[in-house]
Amino acid sequence: MEALREHLGLHRMELLAHSAGGSLAVRYAAEQPYRIGALALITPSTRAVGIEIPADLRRQVLALRRDEPWYPAAAAGFEAIAAGRARRADRIAVNPMAYSRWDAAAQAHQAAEAGQRNNQAARIFNSDGAFDPAATRAGLAQVDAPVLLLAGDQDWIITPVAAAEFAGLFPNAQLIVQPGVSHYPWLDNPAEFVTSVAEFLG
């Protein structure tokens, strides 16, 4: 990211990152705080900053979807994941939780994930010791640029409670929790998502 900034001849960069990409963005921001012009974190992973999300909190978010036909399988899949005995079928069962509507568009989006994922790299990316949360937190306290942290009230990957804690790591952060939205807010409510991000970056 720093090589890209130098290549483009930018003094500061505006960055937008989603999910696991948020881990890279905040690590860069922590190491180069004065190179950030603005930082938009869209439902970011909390791994890089060491925010743990208790299983009971995830269960509360999951319970919001109890009327969905896929809920029993997802609930069972989550319990297998939480117990550390998850199989591939369990991980597939919780996929609908990433979307506010498990419709054809969401299913097509999820189906495309496998072709976009480098599983070998992912295992290294999230391996033990890959992040240094204490150093990252200290660096983020020096980021004077405006920060947007956008979360969804139905997202169990970064719950609203965790999102508020994450936003509190920055001196100048704005937290938006979009209602009726899960992990992909540009799919769940594109108009509100675009408005929020455009107003921030504008």
Summary of the structure (lengths in Angstrom):
residues: 202
radius of gyration: 17.2
end to end distance: 22.0
largest distance: 52.5
contacts: 606
relative contact order: 0.17
helix: 53%
strand: 12%
